[in-house]
Amino acid sequence: MIDSQRKQLEQRISQVQWDVDMGSRSTFKVGGRAEALVKVKDQGELSSLLAWAESNGVPWAILGGGSNILVVTDRFEGMFLQLGDGFTEIRVAEKKVTTATGYVFISVGGGCRLGLLVSFCSQKALACMEWATGIPGTVGGAIRMNAGAHGSQMADIVHSVTLVAQTGQVLEVPAEDIAFGYRTTCFPRESAGQRYVIVGCTLQLASGDAEQVKGRCREYAHWRKEHQPGGAGSAGSFFKNPQDDSAGRLIEAVGLKGFQLRGAKISGKHANFIINNGDAVPQDIVELMEFIQKKVKEETGVQLEPEVHIY
Ligand SMILES: Cc1cc2nc3c(=O)[nH]c(=O)nc-3n(C[C@H](O)[C@H](O)[C@H](O)COP(=O)(O)OP(=O)(O)OC[C@H]3O[C@@H](n4cnc5c(N)ncnc54)[C@H](O)[C@@H]3O)c2cc1C
């Protein structure tokens, strides 16, 4: 950004931080820097900010909870946007339909933590969200990634999504117009280059039994503790699972479980987790990623694709 753009940005938004370490904003606990990190307070502010960025040619990207990103570039020129307090509300939507199976619609802000949503559902005895227990990040990030676990995914429960387009226009998109894929989501016109921020959604959940909902959440939390490395910096599963196979199984099969490349290591507990041993630099993680891809391709013929979004 040129000086006059920086000034204009500060005049528009109260929460702008300059020259920000993105590593401390990512669960990998490592990453390059960003020219600016902008916390947007509400939808009106976001619309006008995006329209301003569009007309000034200012590059932007969105940061959710930082649990599936790796900022490799030394310095991202432009701004990372983060949704602030005006995007965190959870409420039972007025459009409440009780059918034989008892569906309940809830509206959730894109900046709401997924964990808070799971707790809310658990307290209100709302079923269909338990699978997300232990997945970090925000609701916006979960929709963008079509996050999933235990055979369920966001696509199963999304009824509609509210977006702010790069022009500042607000759109409400029904689920049937959204192309959900495996750990990816594509909105109308996105493949033609239109960019969006997910600011909220309506989810379709089911009335459940409070004890059963809580029990399933406990079960899934226990499963994560047993099967995934806790504590260390990571972005969860690094690669997407190939069709009818598992990336972890392939990495283990080529003998790389526990393998270390400088500060980056393949977890000894779950071979699809690349972990930051504490002193990794982003390049260590990228080199380890490429090494795994090469070895798996040579020995099994399968090309692994990262699930993590790399900047
Ligand atoms: C320990 C651990 C366990 C995990 N387990 C799982 C799991 O079981 N299943 C699973 O699917 N994932 C899992 N993940 C990965 C990650 O938590 C999910 O992908 C999560 O949904 C990402 O959300 P986020 O808010 O952190 O997104 P970020 O990492 O901040 O962003 C990811 C992408 O989404 C975009 N994005 C974020 N917010 C928005 C928004 N509001 N509008 C538009 N785009 C947006 C970003 O620009 C980026 O491209 C795990 C990660 C960790 C660290």
Ligand as a Chemical Component Dictionary entry (heavy atoms), coordinates in Angstrom:
data_LIG
# 
_chem_comp.id                   LIG 
_chem_comp.type                 NON-POLYMER 
_chem_comp.pdbx_formal_charge   0 
_chem_comp.three_letter_code    LIG 
# 
loop_
_chem_comp_atom.comp_id 
_chem_comp_atom.atom_id 
_chem_comp_atom.alt_atom_id 
_chem_comp_atom.type_symbol 
_chem_comp_atom.charge 
_chem_comp_atom.model_Cartn_x 
_chem_comp_atom.model_Cartn_y 
_chem_comp_atom.model_Cartn_z 
_chem_comp_atom.pdbx_ordinal 
LIG C1  C1  C 0 -5.432  -29.838 15.804 1  
LIG C2  C2  C 0 -6.248  -29.624 14.552 2  
LIG C3  C3  C 0 -7.247  -30.531 14.226 3  
LIG C4  C4  C 0 -8.016  -30.336 13.072 4  
LIG N1  N1  N 0 -8.990  -31.247 12.772 5  
LIG C5  C5  C 0 -9.754  -31.057 11.664 6  
LIG C6  C6  C 0 -10.792 -31.997 11.338 7  
LIG O1  O1  O 0 -11.053 -32.962 12.037 8  
LIG N2  N2  N 0 -11.508 -31.772 10.209 9  
LIG C7  C7  C 0 -11.276 -30.698 9.392  10 
LIG O2  O2  O 0 -11.964 -30.540 8.379  11 
LIG N3  N3  N 0 -10.290 -29.802 9.675  12 
LIG C8  C8  C 0 -9.536  -29.961 10.792 13 
LIG N4  N4  N 0 -8.532  -29.060 11.076 14 
LIG C9  C9  C 0 -8.248  -27.963 10.138 15 
LIG C10 C10 C 0 -8.972  -26.630 10.459 16 
LIG O3  O3  O 0 -9.237  -26.530 11.849 17 
LIG C11 C11 C 0 -10.273 -26.467 9.694  18 
LIG O4  O4  O 0 -10.048 -26.479 8.306  19 
LIG C12 C12 C 0 -10.987 -25.156 10.068 20 
LIG O5  O5  O 0 -12.311 -25.223 9.617  21 
LIG C13 C13 C 0 -10.316 -23.910 9.508  22 
LIG O6  O6  O 0 -10.965 -22.783 10.074 23 
LIG P1  P1  P 0 -10.184 -21.443 10.410 24 
LIG O7  O7  O 0 -11.189 -20.439 10.858 25 
LIG O8  O8  O 0 -9.057  -21.681 11.320 26 
LIG O9  O9  O 0 -9.667  -21.041 8.962  27 
LIG P2  P2  P 0 -8.231  -20.435 8.558  28 
LIG O10 O10 O 0 -7.194  -21.460 8.800  29 
LIG O11 O11 O 0 -8.047  -19.109 9.176  30 
LIG O12 O12 O 0 -8.452  -20.252 6.999  31 
LIG C14 C14 C 0 -8.561  -21.370 6.142  32 
LIG C15 C15 C 0 -9.039  -20.850 4.768  33 
LIG O13 O13 O 0 -10.375 -20.365 4.886  34 
LIG C16 C16 C 0 -10.443 -18.995 4.516  35 
LIG N5  N5  N 0 -11.397 -18.334 5.409  36 
LIG C17 C17 C 0 -11.358 -18.286 6.758  37 
LIG N6  N6  N 0 -12.419 -17.592 7.217  38 
LIG C18 C18 C 0 -13.132 -17.196 6.140  39 
LIG C19 C19 C 0 -14.319 -16.429 5.946  40 
LIG N7  N7  N 0 -15.004 -15.930 6.973  41 
LIG N8  N8  N 0 -14.743 -16.210 4.681  42 
LIG C20 C20 C 0 -14.078 -16.708 3.611  43 
LIG N9  N9  N 0 -12.945 -17.444 3.722  44 
LIG C21 C21 C 0 -12.480 -17.671 4.970  45 
LIG C22 C22 C 0 -9.028  -18.443 4.698  46 
LIG O14 O14 O 0 -8.811  -17.330 3.879  47 
LIG C23 C23 C 0 -8.195  -19.663 4.283  48 
LIG O15 O15 O 0 -8.125  -19.717 2.882  49 
LIG C24 C24 C 0 -7.761  -29.227 12.238 50 
LIG C25 C25 C 0 -6.744  -28.315 12.575 51 
LIG C26 C26 C 0 -6.001  -28.506 13.723 52 
LIG C27 C27 C 0 -4.929  -27.506 14.070 53 
# 
loop_
_chem_comp_bond.comp_id 
_chem_comp_bond.atom_id_1 
_chem_comp_bond.atom_id_2 
_chem_comp_bond.value_order 
_chem_comp_bond.pdbx_ordinal 
LIG C1  C2  SING 1  
LIG C2  C3  SING 2  
LIG C2  C26 DOUB 3  
LIG C3  C4  DOUB 4  
LIG C4  N1  SING 5  
LIG C4  C24 SING 6  
LIG N1  C5  DOUB 7  
LIG C5  C6  SING 8  
LIG C5  C8  SING 9  
LIG C6  O1  DOUB 10 
LIG C6  N2  SING 11 
LIG N2  C7  SING 12 
LIG C7  O2  DOUB 13 
LIG C7  N3  SING 14 
LIG N3  C8  DOUB 15 
LIG C8  N4  SING 16 
LIG N4  C9  SING 17 
LIG N4  C24 SING 18 
LIG C9  C10 SING 19 
LIG C10 O3  SING 20 
LIG C10 C11 SING 21 
LIG C11 O4  SING 22 
LIG C11 C12 SING 23 
LIG C12 O5  SING 24 
LIG C12 C13 SING 25 
LIG C13 O6  SING 26 
LIG O6  P1  SING 27 
LIG P1  O7  DOUB 28 
LIG P1  O8  SING 29 
LIG P1  O9  SING 30 
LIG O9  P2  SING 31 
LIG P2  O10 DOUB 32 
LIG P2  O11 SING 33 
LIG P2  O12 SING 34 
LIG O12 C14 SING 35 
LIG C14 C15 SING 36 
LIG C15 O13 SING 37 
LIG C15 C23 SING 38 
LIG O13 C16 SING 39 
LIG C16 N5  SING 40 
LIG C16 C22 SING 41 
LIG N5  C17 SING 42 
LIG N5  C21 SING 43 
LIG C17 N6  DOUB 44 
LIG N6  C18 SING 45 
LIG C18 C19 SING 46 
LIG C18 C21 DOUB 47 
LIG C19 N7  SING 48 
LIG C19 N8  DOUB 49 
LIG N8  C20 SING 50 
LIG C20 N9  DOUB 51 
LIG N9  C21 SING 52 
LIG C22 O14 SING 53 
LIG C22 C23 SING 54 
LIG C23 O15 SING 55 
LIG C24 C25 DOUB 56 
LIG C25 C26 SING 57 
LIG C26 C27 SING 58 
# 
